[in-house]
Structure formats: C-alpha cells, structure tokens
Amino acid sequence: MVKTVVLVSGGGTNLQAIIDADRRGEIKNCALTAVISSNPSAYALERAKNSGIPAYIINTADHSDRTDYANALFNKLQDLQTELIVCAGFLRIIDPLIIQAYKDRIINIHPALIPAFSGSGYYGLRVHEAALSHGVKITGATVHFVTEVTDDGPIILQKAVPVLESDTAESLQRRVMEEAEWEILPKAISLFCEGRLKIDGRKVRVME
C-alpha cells in the first residue's frame, strides 16, 4: 500500500472525493496516511476527523518565512514515511526542497485544462473568472505532477467540461469540481498507487 498524504488549505471537497472513492474501492493499493492543513480552520480537517484519518496542522502563520515552513512540512512528511503527496486545494507553492525529495511523487489538481489559465496567480475562482472573461466554450480540470514551475509538470489526466451561457464563476467552479475534479483526482491517485504511470519527458503514459 502506498502511503499517501493529502495537503489541504480549505473546505476539502477534493479530499472528500478521494475519501469517498477510496471507500467505494475505486482507489487501489493506497493507504490514506494523513491530511496536513496549512490553515487551522480548514473544514478539510473535520472531513479527515470524520473519516478517521490522522490530521495535522502546519500553520502558515506559525512560520517566519517560506523556508521555515518548508522545513516543517518536509519533516512531517518524512515522519509519516510519505510515498505520495496529493495537493488538493493546498494554497501554498511547494518548496523546491520538497519537490526534489519527492520527485515524481507529488500530484496536484488544477481547475482548468492546462496550459490554459494556469501558473502564478491562477487559483480558486480566479481560474473560472478568467475562463469566462475569455469566452471559452470548454474548460475542465487537470491532474499533473508537481515541478518547480507552477502548473507546468507532466499531465496525468484531463477532463473537459462545457461552459454554459448562464455560467457565473461560482456555478462553473462547482460544475468543474463535480464533473471533472472529483472524477480524475481519485483515478490519478489509483493509477499512481498501482504503478501504472510512466513519465516519458513531458508525457505521462498509462500502463495496462
């Protein structure tokens, strides 16, 4: 079983999707070891508690700078013997210290079809506001490996979602979560834990 730690900062809807998929037996060879939150008031912590998953807080406010925070997070990941890190609404840039130590073992969910509406400054509702302001007809979500360039790592899975004329940023955000994020993030975790992902340059191949 691959020891998997989920990093969160907010409500934890993607965390709940992971928990639910795991309970349904859809995620293979995965042990949800812990949840770590950068925010002590994140509702994701309640979701972890309700599911019996150990939860830890590494509060941004308790650390003097990015390096100090990165060291604290790295030490906790090491203590937990982490084999896979899943960023599920984690509102911090992963430090190079952690990226290098866990190369090709960190995945992130982004609420757009990368390379569209991705990179620095694109998170949360901002992504969906940008999609609407550009008048795109299709958006979606992407699961990718994390590298030192934001939202630029090899793409594991993507799923498209249509943009409706009546959409607001909030309604589009909700539909992208329900129709794309909650489907492809658990699937990507399972593929990783089953050993079915092979990185070939910038491409990720799914092995049978």
Residue frames as a rotation matrix with the C-alpha (Angstrom) as fourth column:
MET 1
0.575 0.818 0.000 0.00
0.818 -0.575 0.000 0.00
0.000 0.000 -1.000 0.00
VAL 2
-0.317 -0.676 0.665 1.34
0.657 -0.662 -0.360 3.40
0.684 0.323 0.654 -0.99
LYS 3
-0.122 0.209 -0.970 1.41
0.911 -0.364 -0.194 5.76
-0.394 -0.908 -0.146 1.99
THR 4
-0.278 0.191 0.941 -0.42
0.710 -0.619 0.336 8.85
0.647 0.762 0.037 0.76
VAL 5
-0.429 0.103 -0.897 -0.62
0.696 -0.596 -0.401 12.26
-0.576 -0.796 0.184 2.42
VAL 6
0.148 0.586 0.797 -3.15
0.891 -0.429 0.150 14.86
0.430 0.688 -0.585 1.26
LEU 7
-0.791 -0.439 -0.427 -2.28
0.568 -0.786 -0.244 18.55
-0.228 -0.435 0.871 1.60
VAL 8
0.113 0.928 0.355 -5.20
0.900 -0.247 0.360 20.98
0.421 0.279 -0.863 2.06
SER 9
-0.927 -0.374 0.027 -5.97
0.327 -0.840 -0.433 24.56
0.185 -0.393 0.901 2.97
GLY 10
-0.701 0.701 0.132 -9.74
-0.681 -0.713 0.170 24.98
0.213 0.029 0.977 2.73
GLY 11
0.124 0.949 0.289 -13.06
-0.986 0.149 -0.068 23.17
-0.107 -0.277 0.955 2.56
GLY 12
-0.640 -0.532 0.555 -11.68
-0.523 0.830 0.193 19.86
-0.563 -0.167 -0.809 1.40
THR 13
0.480 0.864 -0.152 -14.18
-0.704 0.276 -0.654 18.96
-0.523 0.421 0.741 -1.30
ASN 14
0.316 -0.438 -0.841 -11.49
-0.717 0.471 -0.515 17.17
0.621 0.766 -0.165 -3.29
LEU 15
-0.773 -0.525 0.356 -10.33
-0.620 0.510 -0.596 15.44
0.132 -0.682 -0.720 -0.12
GLN 16
-0.136 0.809 0.572 -13.90
-0.608 0.387 -0.693 14.20
-0.782 -0.442 0.439 0.37
ALA 17
0.646 0.341 -0.682 -13.98
-0.762 0.325 -0.560 12.93
0.031 0.882 0.470 -3.21
ILE 18
-0.304 -0.842 -0.445 -10.77
-0.672 0.520 -0.526 10.98
0.675 0.139 -0.724 -2.51
ILE 19
-0.754 0.056 0.655 -12.18
-0.570 0.440 -0.694 9.55
-0.327 -0.896 -0.299 0.72
ASP 20
0.265 0.956 0.126 -15.45
-0.685 0.278 -0.673 8.56
-0.679 0.092 0.728 -0.94
ALA 21
0.501 -0.137 -0.855 -13.72
-0.758 0.407 -0.509 6.92
0.418 0.903 0.100 -3.90
ASP 22
-0.626 -0.780 -0.014 -11.41
-0.638 0.522 -0.567 5.03
0.449 -0.346 -0.824 -1.55
ARG 23
-0.497 0.524 0.692 -14.39
-0.581 0.391 -0.714 3.74
-0.644 -0.757 0.110 0.43
ARG 24
0.605 0.755 -0.255 -16.02
-0.672 0.312 -0.672 2.56
-0.427 0.577 0.696 -2.79
GLY 25
0.368 -0.551 0.749 -12.89
0.266 0.834 0.483 0.58
-0.891 0.022 0.453 -3.60
GLU 26
0.966 0.082 0.245 -12.03
0.258 -0.233 -0.938 2.72
-0.020 0.969 -0.246 -6.62
ILE 27
0.487 -0.866 0.116 -8.54
-0.811 -0.497 -0.308 3.65
0.324 0.056 -0.944 -5.41
LYS 28
0.895 -0.150 -0.420 -6.25
0.159 0.987 -0.014 0.63
0.416 -0.054 0.908 -5.46
ASN 29
0.275 -0.883 -0.381 -3.17
0.858 0.404 -0.318 -0.04
0.435 -0.239 0.868 -3.31
CYS 30
-0.256 -0.288 0.923 -3.46
-0.005 -0.954 -0.299 3.28
0.967 -0.082 0.243 -1.47
ALA 31
-0.013 0.212 -0.977 -3.26
0.985 0.172 0.024 3.99
0.173 -0.962 -0.211 2.27
LEU 32
0.366 0.191 0.911 -4.55
0.133 -0.979 0.152 7.44
0.921 0.066 -0.384 3.20
THR 33
-0.242 -0.651 -0.720 -1.96
0.797 0.290 -0.530 8.02
0.554 -0.701 0.449 5.90
ALA 34
-0.321 0.041 -0.946 -2.69
0.737 -0.617 -0.277 11.62
-0.595 -0.786 0.168 6.86
VAL 35
0.516 0.398 0.758 -4.09
0.709 -0.695 -0.118 15.01
0.480 0.599 -0.641 5.98
ILE 36
-0.397 -0.658 -0.640 -1.96
0.848 -0.530 0.018 18.12
-0.351 -0.535 0.768 6.53
SER 37
0.600 0.669 0.439 -3.51
0.765 -0.640 -0.070 21.58
0.234 0.378 -0.896 6.51
SER 38
-0.572 -0.757 0.315 -1.80
0.653 -0.653 -0.383 24.97
0.496 -0.013 0.868 6.24
ASN 39
-0.463 0.550 0.695 -4.92
-0.460 -0.820 0.341 26.53
0.758 -0.162 0.632 7.76
PRO 40
-1.000 -0.005 0.018 -6.09
-0.018 0.511 -0.859 25.62
-0.005 -0.859 -0.511 11.31
SER 41
-0.378 0.925 -0.032 -9.71
-0.442 -0.210 -0.872 26.50
-0.814 -0.315 0.488 10.49
ALA 42
-0.665 0.090 -0.741 -9.92
-0.714 0.212 0.667 24.47
0.217 0.973 -0.077 7.26
TYR 43
0.326 0.869 0.372 -13.08
-0.903 0.403 -0.149 22.36
-0.280 -0.288 0.916 7.14
ALA 44
0.310 -0.313 -0.898 -10.99
-0.526 0.730 -0.436 19.68
0.792 0.607 0.061 5.47
LEU 45
-0.756 -0.605 0.250 -9.69
-0.513 0.311 -0.800 18.86
0.406 -0.734 -0.545 8.95
GLU 46
-0.205 0.786 0.584 -13.23
-0.799 0.211 -0.564 17.92
-0.566 -0.581 0.585 10.01
ARG 47
0.630 0.408 -0.661 -13.61
-0.748 0.546 -0.377 15.74
0.207 0.732 0.649 6.96
ALA 48
-0.255 -0.808 -0.532 -10.41
-0.441 0.587 -0.679 13.90
0.861 0.061 -0.506 7.88
LYS 49
-0.788 -0.024 0.615 -11.53
-0.610 0.156 -0.777 13.51
-0.077 -0.987 -0.138 11.51
ASN 50
0.177 0.969 0.172 -14.95
-0.866 0.236 -0.441 12.20
-0.468 -0.071 0.881 10.46
SER 51
0.708 0.037 -0.705 -13.24
-0.541 0.670 -0.508 9.62
0.453 0.742 0.494 8.27
GLY 52
0.928 -0.333 0.165 -10.72
0.070 0.592 0.803 8.50
-0.365 -0.734 0.573 10.88
ILE 53
0.495 -0.797 0.346 -7.72
0.648 0.072 -0.759 9.87
0.579 0.600 0.552 9.01
PRO 54
0.127 -0.515 -0.848 -5.00
0.869 -0.354 0.345 11.47
-0.477 -0.781 0.403 11.17
ALA 55
0.640 0.143 0.755 -4.89
0.559 -0.760 -0.330 15.22
0.526 0.634 -0.567 10.57
TYR 56
-0.071 -0.762 -0.644 -2.10
0.928 -0.287 0.238 17.68
-0.366 -0.581 0.727 11.27
ILE 57
0.943 0.316 0.103 -1.85
0.333 -0.900 -0.282 21.45
0.003 0.300 -0.954 11.12
ILE 58
-0.257 -0.960 -0.114 1.27
0.915 -0.280 0.291 23.19
-0.311 -0.030 0.950 9.91
ASN 59
0.652 0.704 -0.281 0.02
0.639 -0.710 -0.297 26.75
-0.409 0.014 -0.913 10.17
THR 60
0.281 -0.515 0.810 1.47
0.723 -0.441 -0.532 29.30
0.631 0.735 0.248 7.78
ALA 61
0.682 0.097 0.725 1.23
-0.205 -0.926 0.317 31.95
0.702 -0.365 -0.612 10.49
ASP 62
0.946 -0.304 0.115 3.49
-0.028 0.278 0.960 29.98
-0.324 -0.911 0.254 12.83
HIS 63
0.302 -0.865 0.401 6.50
0.870 0.422 0.255 30.14
-0.389 0.272 0.880 10.50
SER 64
0.066 -0.370 -0.927 8.76
0.184 -0.908 0.376 33.08
-0.981 -0.195 0.008 9.82
ASP 65
-0.177 -0.165 -0.970 9.26
-0.856 -0.461 0.235 32.54
-0.486 0.872 -0.060 6.10
ARG 66
0.606 0.456 -0.651 8.81
-0.767 0.553 -0.326 30.11
0.211 0.697 0.685 3.22
THR 67
-0.211 -0.791 -0.574 11.97
-0.458 0.599 -0.657 28.17
0.863 0.124 -0.489 4.06
ASP 68
-0.804 -0.041 0.593 10.94
-0.589 0.188 -0.786 27.71
-0.079 -0.981 -0.176 7.68
TYR 69
0.217 0.963 0.162 7.53
-0.842 0.269 -0.468 26.47
-0.494 -0.035 0.869 6.59
ALA 70
0.463 -0.087 -0.882 9.03
-0.690 0.589 -0.421 24.14
0.556 0.804 0.213 4.00
ASN 71
-0.630 -0.767 -0.122 11.31
-0.477 0.507 -0.718 22.57
0.612 -0.394 -0.686 6.60
ALA 72
-0.558 0.502 0.662 8.40
-0.673 0.193 -0.714 21.97
-0.486 -0.843 0.230 8.96
LEU 73
0.541 0.793 -0.279 6.30
-0.795 0.374 -0.478 20.38
-0.275 0.481 0.833 6.22
PHE 74
0.143 -0.587 -0.797 9.22
-0.646 0.555 -0.525 18.30
0.750 0.590 -0.299 4.96
ASN 75
-0.802 -0.496 0.332 9.95
-0.556 0.420 -0.717 16.97
0.217 -0.760 -0.613 8.45
LYS 76
-0.136 0.838 0.529 6.31
-0.702 0.295 -0.648 15.94
-0.699 -0.459 0.548 8.95
LEU 77
0.637 0.343 -0.691 6.20
-0.759 0.434 -0.484 14.21
0.134 0.833 0.537 5.56
GLN 78
-0.294 -0.835 -0.465 9.37
-0.574 0.543 -0.613 12.33
0.764 0.087 -0.639 6.49
ASP 79
-0.722 0.069 0.689 7.94
-0.645 0.293 -0.706 11.35
-0.251 -0.954 -0.167 9.89
LEU 80
0.260 0.946 0.195 4.88
-0.691 0.323 -0.646 9.93
-0.674 0.033 0.738 8.12
GLN 81
-0.519 -0.572 0.635 7.06
0.067 0.714 0.697 7.90
-0.852 0.405 -0.332 5.73
THR 82
0.400 0.777 -0.487 5.18
-0.353 -0.360 -0.864 9.53
-0.846 0.517 0.131 2.86
GLU 83
-0.438 -0.491 0.753 5.36
0.495 0.567 0.658 7.88
-0.750 0.661 -0.005 -0.57
LEU 84
-0.399 0.375 0.837 2.81
0.790 -0.323 0.521 10.02
0.465 0.869 -0.167 -2.45
ILE 85
-0.695 0.203 -0.690 1.81
0.299 -0.791 -0.534 13.65
-0.654 -0.577 0.489 -1.82
VAL 86
-0.250 0.705 0.664 -1.54
0.921 -0.039 0.388 14.86
0.299 0.708 -0.639 -3.15
CYS 87
-0.954 -0.013 -0.299 -2.19
0.101 -0.954 -0.282 18.61
-0.282 -0.299 0.912 -3.30
ALA 88
-0.345 0.919 0.193 -5.97
0.860 0.227 0.457 19.01
0.376 0.324 -0.868 -3.02
GLY 89
0.647 0.538 0.540 -6.62
0.333 -0.837 0.435 22.72
0.686 -0.101 -0.721 -2.67
PHE 90
0.339 -0.655 -0.675 -3.30
0.875 -0.045 0.482 23.43
-0.346 -0.754 0.558 -0.95
LEU 91
0.911 0.189 0.366 -2.80
0.334 -0.859 -0.389 27.18
0.241 0.476 -0.846 -1.24
ARG 92
0.524 -0.834 -0.174 0.95
-0.402 -0.423 0.813 27.24
-0.751 -0.356 -0.556 -0.94
ILE 93
0.591 -0.461 -0.662 3.65
-0.668 0.182 -0.722 26.82
0.453 0.869 -0.200 -3.55
ILE 94
0.956 -0.292 -0.022 5.52
0.267 0.838 0.476 23.58
-0.120 -0.461 0.879 -2.86
ASP 95
0.574 -0.801 -0.172 9.11
-0.648 -0.572 0.503 24.40
-0.501 -0.177 -0.847 -1.98
PRO 96
0.392 -0.510 -0.765 11.96
-0.717 0.351 -0.602 23.02
0.576 0.785 -0.228 -4.14
LEU 97
-0.569 -0.577 0.585 13.25
-0.821 0.436 -0.369 21.17
-0.042 -0.690 -0.722 -1.05
ILE 98
-0.085 0.653 0.752 10.12
-0.391 0.673 -0.628 19.00
-0.917 -0.347 0.198 -1.08
ILE 99
0.768 0.380 -0.515 9.86
-0.595 0.126 -0.794 18.77
-0.236 0.916 0.323 -4.87
GLN 100
0.006 -0.865 -0.502 13.40
-0.856 0.255 -0.450 17.44
0.517 0.432 -0.738 -5.13
ALA 101
-0.699 -0.275 0.660 12.98
-0.652 0.625 -0.430 14.99
-0.294 -0.730 -0.617 -2.25
TYR 102
-0.153 0.754 0.638 9.70
0.085 0.654 -0.752 13.67
-0.985 -0.061 -0.164 -3.68
LYS 103
-0.609 -0.172 -0.774 10.44
-0.688 -0.370 0.624 13.90
-0.393 0.913 0.107 -7.39
ASP 104
-0.584 0.484 -0.652 7.60
-0.484 0.437 0.758 12.46
0.651 0.758 -0.021 -9.48
ARG 105
-0.600 0.411 -0.686 5.71
0.683 0.709 -0.173 11.67
0.416 -0.573 -0.706 -6.27
ILE 106
-0.631 0.464 -0.622 3.68
0.187 -0.686 -0.703 14.87
-0.753 -0.560 0.346 -5.88
ILE 107
-0.610 0.491 0.622 0.44
0.726 0.030 0.687 15.39
0.319 0.871 -0.375 -7.80
ASN 108
-0.788 0.340 -0.514 -1.86
-0.004 -0.837 -0.547 18.39
-0.616 -0.429 0.661 -7.98
ILE 109
-0.097 0.822 0.562 -5.36
0.978 0.184 -0.101 19.08
-0.187 0.539 -0.821 -9.24
HIS 110
-0.865 -0.171 -0.472 -5.86
0.090 -0.978 0.188 22.31
-0.494 0.120 0.861 -11.21
PRO 111
-0.037 0.992 0.117 -9.34
0.433 0.121 -0.893 23.58
-0.901 0.018 -0.434 -12.23
ALA 112
0.487 0.173 -0.856 -8.56
-0.676 -0.546 -0.494 24.25
-0.553 0.820 -0.149 -15.90
LEU 113
0.899 -0.221 0.377 -7.23
0.399 0.767 -0.502 22.48
-0.179 0.602 0.778 -18.95
ILE 114
0.298 -0.884 -0.359 -3.51
-0.188 -0.423 0.886 23.21
-0.936 -0.197 -0.292 -18.60
PRO 115
-0.597 -0.761 -0.253 -1.82
0.799 -0.537 -0.269 25.11
0.069 -0.363 0.929 -20.20
ALA 116
-0.131 0.606 0.784 -4.91
0.248 -0.746 0.618 27.36
0.960 0.275 -0.053 -20.25
PHE 117
0.489 0.466 0.737 -5.49
-0.457 -0.583 0.672 29.56
0.743 -0.665 -0.072 -17.19
SER 118
0.818 -0.306 -0.487 -2.59
0.544 0.689 0.479 28.15
0.189 -0.656 0.730 -15.20
GLY 119
-0.169 -0.963 0.209 0.57
0.643 -0.268 -0.717 29.29
0.747 0.013 0.665 -13.48
SER 120
-0.822 -0.278 -0.497 1.19
0.568 -0.453 -0.687 32.04
-0.034 -0.847 0.530 -10.98
GLY 121
-0.862 0.490 -0.128 -1.97
-0.439 -0.849 -0.294 33.82
-0.253 -0.198 0.947 -9.82
TYR 122
-0.227 0.803 -0.551 -4.42
-0.705 0.255 0.662 31.28
0.672 0.539 0.508 -11.22
TYR 123
-0.937 0.033 -0.348 -6.20
0.243 0.777 -0.580 29.55
0.251 -0.628 -0.736 -8.35
GLY 124
-0.582 0.767 -0.271 -9.71
0.415 -0.007 -0.910 29.16
-0.699 -0.642 -0.314 -6.99
LEU 125
0.449 0.894 -0.002 -12.38
0.521 -0.263 -0.812 31.39
-0.726 0.363 -0.583 -8.51
ARG 126
0.069 -0.496 -0.865 -9.74
-0.499 -0.768 0.401 33.38
-0.864 0.404 -0.301 -10.40
VAL 127
-0.849 -0.390 0.357 -9.37
0.047 0.618 0.785 30.48
-0.527 0.683 -0.506 -12.83
HIS 128
-0.273 0.845 0.459 -13.07
0.908 0.385 -0.167 30.39
-0.318 0.371 -0.872 -13.63
GLU 129
0.499 0.358 -0.790 -13.37
0.174 -0.934 -0.313 34.17
-0.849 0.019 -0.528 -13.84
ALA 130
-0.400 -0.740 -0.540 -10.57
-0.496 -0.320 0.807 34.12
-0.770 0.591 -0.239 -16.41
ALA 131
-0.801 0.146 0.580 -12.25
0.472 0.750 0.463 31.37
-0.367 0.645 -0.670 -18.40
LEU 132
0.231 0.972 0.035 -15.50
0.847 -0.183 -0.500 33.35
-0.480 0.145 -0.865 -18.53
SER 133
0.396 -0.113 -0.911 -13.79
-0.147 -0.987 0.059 36.64
-0.906 0.111 -0.408 -19.41
HIS 134
-0.678 -0.699 -0.227 -12.01
-0.389 0.078 0.918 34.92
-0.624 0.711 -0.325 -22.31
GLY 135
0.150 0.873 -0.465 -15.27
-0.928 -0.037 -0.370 33.49
-0.340 0.487 0.804 -23.58
VAL 136
-0.843 -0.490 -0.221 -14.03
-0.536 0.798 0.275 29.92
0.042 0.350 -0.936 -23.83
LYS 137
0.137 0.926 -0.353 -16.60
-0.850 0.292 0.438 27.26
0.509 0.240 0.827 -24.65
ILE 138
0.685 -0.029 -0.728 -14.76
0.223 0.960 0.171 24.40
0.694 -0.279 0.664 -22.95
THR 139
0.075 -0.715 0.696 -12.87
-0.919 -0.321 -0.231 24.29
0.388 -0.622 -0.680 -19.67
GLY 140
0.652 0.172 -0.739 -12.17
-0.015 0.977 0.214 21.43
0.758 -0.129 0.639 -17.27
ALA 141
0.760 -0.422 0.494 -9.59
-0.576 -0.085 0.813 20.09
-0.301 -0.903 -0.308 -14.84
THR 142
0.428 -0.739 -0.521 -6.08
-0.345 0.399 -0.850 18.67
0.835 0.543 -0.085 -14.94
VAL 143
0.914 -0.345 0.214 -4.14
-0.086 0.350 0.933 16.36
-0.397 -0.871 0.290 -12.66
HIS 144
0.665 -0.744 -0.062 -0.39
-0.152 -0.054 -0.987 16.78
0.731 0.666 -0.149 -13.09
PHE 145
0.328 -0.685 -0.651 2.89
0.924 0.376 0.071 16.05
0.196 -0.624 0.756 -11.42
VAL 146
0.982 -0.002 -0.189 4.32
0.068 -0.928 0.367 18.98
-0.176 -0.373 -0.911 -9.47
THR 147
0.159 -0.961 0.228 7.59
0.914 0.056 -0.402 20.52
0.374 0.273 0.887 -10.60
GLU 148
-0.409 -0.421 -0.810 9.38
0.759 -0.650 -0.045 23.72
-0.507 -0.633 0.585 -9.65
VAL 149
-0.975 0.218 0.030 7.45
-0.156 -0.781 0.604 25.62
0.155 0.585 0.796 -12.33
THR 150
-0.575 0.799 0.175 3.86
-0.315 -0.020 -0.949 26.23
-0.755 -0.600 0.263 -11.18
ASP 151
0.414 0.894 0.171 1.27
-0.277 0.303 -0.912 24.10
-0.867 0.330 0.374 -13.03
ASP 152
0.326 -0.379 -0.866 3.88
-0.944 -0.169 -0.282 23.02
-0.040 0.910 -0.413 -15.58
GLY 153
-0.493 -0.568 0.659 4.56
-0.587 0.776 0.230 19.39
-0.642 -0.274 -0.716 -14.61
PRO 154
-0.954 0.074 -0.292 3.72
-0.186 0.620 0.763 16.37
0.237 0.781 -0.577 -16.78
ILE 155
-0.236 0.963 0.133 -0.02
-0.970 -0.240 0.022 15.95
0.053 -0.124 0.991 -17.23
ILE 156
-0.894 -0.019 0.447 -1.56
-0.154 0.951 -0.267 12.73
-0.421 -0.307 -0.854 -15.90
LEU 157
-0.411 0.841 0.352 -5.27
0.904 0.427 0.036 13.17
-0.120 0.333 -0.935 -16.67
GLN 158
-0.939 0.263 -0.223 -7.59
-0.268 -0.963 -0.007 15.84
-0.216 0.053 0.975 -18.00
LYS 159
-0.413 0.859 0.303 -11.34
0.886 0.456 -0.087 16.09
-0.213 0.232 -0.949 -18.38
ALA 160
-0.927 0.099 0.361 -13.27
0.093 -0.873 0.479 18.73
0.363 0.478 0.800 -20.31
VAL 161
-0.321 0.861 -0.395 -16.43
0.773 -0.003 -0.634 20.48
-0.547 -0.509 -0.665 -19.09
PRO 162
-0.187 0.288 0.939 -18.62
0.807 -0.499 0.314 22.73
0.560 0.817 -0.139 -21.25
VAL 163
-0.897 -0.023 -0.442 -19.06
0.272 -0.818 -0.508 26.39
-0.349 -0.575 0.740 -20.34
LEU 164
-0.106 0.956 0.274 -22.71
0.994 0.113 -0.010 27.46
-0.041 0.271 -0.962 -20.37
GLU 165
-0.263 0.083 0.961 -24.05
0.406 -0.894 0.189 30.87
0.875 0.440 0.202 -21.40
SER 166
0.665 0.672 0.325 -25.66
-0.048 -0.396 0.917 31.21
0.745 -0.626 -0.231 -17.97
ASP 167
0.320 -0.571 -0.756 -22.50
0.837 0.544 -0.057 30.39
0.443 -0.615 0.652 -16.02
THR 168
0.843 -0.311 0.440 -21.10
-0.476 -0.811 0.339 32.51
0.251 -0.495 -0.832 -13.23
ALA 169
-0.209 -0.973 -0.097 -17.64
-0.706 0.219 -0.674 31.85
0.677 -0.072 -0.733 -11.84
GLU 170
-0.434 0.083 0.897 -19.29
-0.821 0.373 -0.432 30.10
-0.371 -0.924 -0.093 -8.89
SER 171
0.636 0.729 0.253 -21.52
-0.541 0.655 -0.528 27.84
-0.550 0.199 0.811 -10.97
LEU 172
0.638 -0.484 -0.598 -18.67
-0.493 0.339 -0.801 26.97
0.591 0.806 -0.022 -13.30
GLN 173
-0.416 -0.805 0.422 -16.39
-0.840 0.164 -0.517 26.20
0.347 -0.570 -0.745 -10.37
ARG 174
-0.060 0.486 0.872 -18.99
-0.742 0.563 -0.365 23.84
-0.668 -0.668 0.327 -8.92
ARG 175
0.875 0.468 -0.122 -19.57
-0.418 0.604 -0.679 22.00
-0.244 0.645 0.724 -12.19
VAL 176
0.263 -0.866 -0.424 -15.86
-0.631 0.178 -0.755 21.61
0.730 0.466 -0.500 -12.89
MET 177
-0.515 -0.412 0.752 -15.46
-0.851 0.347 -0.393 20.08
-0.099 -0.843 -0.529 -9.44
GLU 178
0.163 0.712 0.683 -18.43
-0.597 0.622 -0.507 17.73
-0.786 -0.325 0.526 -9.76
GLU 179
0.932 0.355 -0.078 -17.89
-0.254 0.481 -0.839 16.63
-0.260 0.802 0.538 -13.36
ALA 180
0.600 -0.769 -0.220 -14.09
-0.193 0.128 -0.973 16.65
0.777 0.626 -0.071 -13.60
GLU 181
-0.178 -0.798 0.576 -12.01
-0.815 -0.208 -0.541 17.16
0.552 -0.565 -0.613 -10.45
TRP 182
0.071 0.268 0.961 -13.85
-0.893 0.447 -0.059 14.63
-0.445 -0.854 0.271 -8.30
GLU 183
0.964 0.263 0.048 -13.50
-0.203 0.838 -0.507 12.02
-0.174 0.479 0.861 -11.04
ILE 184
0.686 -0.708 -0.167 -9.94
-0.008 0.223 -0.975 12.40
0.728 0.670 0.147 -12.28
LEU 185
0.048 -0.720 0.692 -8.12
-0.899 -0.333 -0.283 13.09
0.434 -0.609 -0.664 -9.00
PRO 186
0.365 0.089 0.927 -9.07
-0.659 0.728 0.189 9.76
-0.658 -0.679 0.324 -7.35
LYS 187
0.992 0.020 0.121 -8.40
0.073 0.700 -0.711 7.99
-0.099 0.714 0.693 -10.65
ALA 188
0.488 -0.869 0.076 -4.91
-0.381 -0.291 -0.878 9.52
0.785 0.400 -0.473 -10.92
ILE 189
0.053 -0.429 0.902 -4.12
-0.995 0.056 0.085 8.53
-0.087 -0.902 -0.424 -7.33
SER 190
0.677 0.270 0.685 -5.13
-0.293 0.952 -0.086 4.96
-0.675 -0.142 0.724 -8.08
LEU 191
0.932 -0.356 -0.064 -3.05
0.041 0.280 -0.959 4.84
0.359 0.892 0.276 -11.26
PHE 192
0.165 -0.909 0.384 0.00
-0.763 -0.364 -0.535 6.07
0.625 -0.205 -0.753 -9.33
CYS 193
0.038 -0.128 0.991 -0.51
-0.923 0.374 0.083 3.64
-0.382 -0.918 -0.104 -6.47
GLU 194
0.844 0.287 0.453 -0.98
-0.092 0.910 -0.405 0.76
-0.528 0.300 0.794 -8.90
GLY 195
-0.141 -0.989 0.038 2.35
0.020 0.035 0.999 1.64
-0.990 0.142 0.015 -10.52
ARG 196
0.235 0.378 0.896 0.69
0.839 0.387 -0.383 2.30
-0.491 0.841 -0.226 -13.86
LEU 197
0.977 0.081 -0.200 2.13
-0.008 -0.911 -0.412 5.75
-0.215 0.404 -0.889 -14.61
LYS 198
0.153 -0.957 0.248 5.33
0.893 0.241 0.379 6.16
-0.423 0.164 0.891 -16.59
ILE 199
0.692 0.003 -0.722 6.83
-0.103 -0.989 -0.102 9.60
-0.715 0.145 -0.684 -17.22
ASP 200
0.110 -0.621 0.776 8.49
0.943 0.312 0.115 9.98
-0.313 0.719 0.620 -20.60
GLY 201
-0.745 -0.397 0.536 9.83
0.528 -0.842 0.109 13.52
0.408 0.364 0.837 -20.83
ARG 202
-0.847 0.507 0.158 6.80
-0.528 -0.770 -0.357 15.78
-0.059 -0.386 0.920 -20.56
LYS 203
-0.061 0.861 -0.505 4.39
-0.699 0.325 0.637 12.98
0.713 0.391 0.582 -21.33
VAL 204
-0.528 0.014 0.849 2.81
-0.711 0.539 -0.451 10.53
-0.464 -0.842 -0.275 -18.92
ARG 205
-0.436 0.352 -0.829 1.84
-0.554 0.621 0.555 7.12
0.710 0.700 -0.076 -20.21
VAL 206
0.140 0.565 0.813 -0.77
-0.938 0.339 -0.074 4.95
-0.318 -0.752 0.578 -18.51
MET 207
-0.776 -0.516 -0.363 0.37
-0.595 0.790 0.149 1.34
0.210 0.332 -0.920 -18.50
GLU 208
0.249 0.874 -0.418 -2.04
-0.620 0.475 0.624 -1.56
0.744 0.104 0.660 -18.74
